[in-house]
Amino acid sequence: MSAIRVGVVGAGGRMGATVCDAVAADPALALVAAVDPHAVGREMHGVTIAGELRALAEAECAVVVDFTVADAARVTLPWLAMHGIHAVVGTTGFTDDDLATFRSEFTGSNCLIAANFAISAVLMMRFAELAAPFFETAEIIELHHDKKIDAPSGTAVTTAKRMAAASDQWAADPTQHEIYTGSRGGVGPAGIHLHAVRMRGMVAHQEVILGAEGQTLVIRQDSYDRVSFMPGVVLACKRVADFPGLTIGLDPLLGV
């Protein structure tokens, strides 16, 4: 069986380079193209980074991994759909309208979008969702490196949405006065508060704290290195062809 031909968009960035390393190291995958207009000409495992998407079609990619930003991905994903190429996407910040557009466009190929590809993070979100109906209060604290420009993280937003959908019995926030505006964090779905920490030395971390009378449950996930996301990315490259249309999250691939 021949290796799956994979291209990487955003290959010049730290995450994109890590994806290239993971794809090149897996015998079931073959890195055949890399695109990044900010790193044209750089070599990645024998592949020269190109500046235009057409390099993906010319290399006959079956799957393309995109870890860029939402504005760039809004251009890349329709292009991939038009060319019948599967997409594995770690970019966050898409709107409901974006997702509706992707659903309508990916008919000849498939697209998987995940807020987090670390399997431990996928399980953390699932555990929080399962726990939500048993608690009346909950808050989410996400901690990331100081280069992350958006807040809260896509993982935190996804976690809050899933918890809110799992229960409608949340207690009201008792806070009547903030000495420092924003000290209670941002208010997410169902009134769940989200707090974002940006700090040097961190990669990606999240705590979900749930409380009921006389007890608390803390669910924490830590990614200490970007390689923590790679088993999920590699799995998605191998399985995206099995899930028609648009798939949100890694959960279906893991069966959780």
Secondary structure, 3 states (H helix, E strand, C coil): CCCEEEEEECCCCHHHHHHHHHHHHCCCEEEEEEECCCCCCCEECCEECECCCHHHHHCCCCEEEECCCHHHHHHHHHHHHHCCCEEEECCCCCCHHHHHHHHHHCCCCCEEECCCCCHHHHHHHHHHHHHHHHCCEEEEEEEECCCCCCCCCHHHHHHHHHHHHHCCCCCCCCCCCCCCCCCCCEECHHHCEEEEEECCCCCEEEEEEEEECCEEEEEEEEECCHHHHHHHHHHHHHHHHHCCCEEECCHHHHCC
